[in-house]
Amino acid sequence: MEPEFVFMIANFTGLFGWALILLLLLSQSTTIFSTHTDVFFEMTDEASGRIPIIDQMLLLEVICFTEVGRIIMGQLRGNMILGLVLHLIRMACLLLVLPDGLTGEHDTNGFNNQKFLSVLILYSWSLTEVGRYPMYLFPNSKLARKVRMVLPLFTFPAGAAAEALGAYRVAREMVEIGVSGFYRPAYYYLVVGSLGMVVLINGVLGPTMAYPALLKKGLPMLLGKPERERGTKAD
């Protein structure tokens, strides 16, 4: 089987998977379909803490890490460090931030702030990815490239802020509990350290380094300025 065909299938799978995530999120905002899709956002096994929509996104992240690997091997053009950091932050959020938020374990006074942040994170990721894959599938499409470059100008700030705030809230709760409340101190320090890195990177490096790079590429397209010829890039 030709590698190009495998990569095309992976791109179609990524597009379909993230589009499904987006549809599930949209269904949750309606009273008609939400009862049919609640199962994707509920914990199916309390012992393992598994949630179907998170399991699906973990599989989709495998595709994303494969793309980062292709950048490392020189098969794709792109920013290797930015892509690696971005997807490591996603993994931290998938494993440490989203589970409690999506299952509503932080409800207070009828409004769940952590769940709101978690849903905002998922909207940011799914919109970004649904706008990204068409450029890989149709590399000669100017419209696909424009959507790919312009959409993150709006989804990145919202998603990065939600990730940072969500990580901070979880880290604060763990610090309040203290290391003595955990069976394995090493796990406690690993989790708090990982969440702290999410806050630091998204709060400091995101606005000063990552977002200016996105503006440099996307703002001229948003304003309708002539586009310079460039190769297709990954994250």
JOCORNOR-V975369 format. One line per field, one symbol per residue. ss: DSSP state (@ for helix, = for strand, . for the rest). psi: psi as a letter, one per 20 degrees, with the letter a starting at -180 (. if undefined). A space follows every 50 residues. Layout:
ss: ???
psi: ???
This chain:
ss: ..@@@@@@@@@@@@@@@@@@@@@@@@@@.....@@@@@@@@.===....= =@@@@@@@@@@@@@@@@@@@@@....==.@@@@@@@@@@@@@@@@@@@@@ @@.....=..=.@@@@@@@@@@@@@@@@@@@@@@@@@....@@@@@@@@@ @@@@@@@@@@@@@@@@@@@@@@@@@@@.@@@...@@@@@@@@@@@@@@@@ @@@@@@@@@@@@@@@@@@@@@@..........==.
psi: pphhhghgghggggggghhggghgghhijqigihhiihhhjqphohgikp pghhgghhghhggghhhhhhghijhqqroggggggghhggggghhhghgh ghjkjkppkipnhhhggghgghgggggghhighhhhhmijohgghgghhg gihhhggggggggggghggghgghhhgqhijqhohhgghgghgghhhggg ghhghghhggghhghhghghhhikqppqpqrpqa.
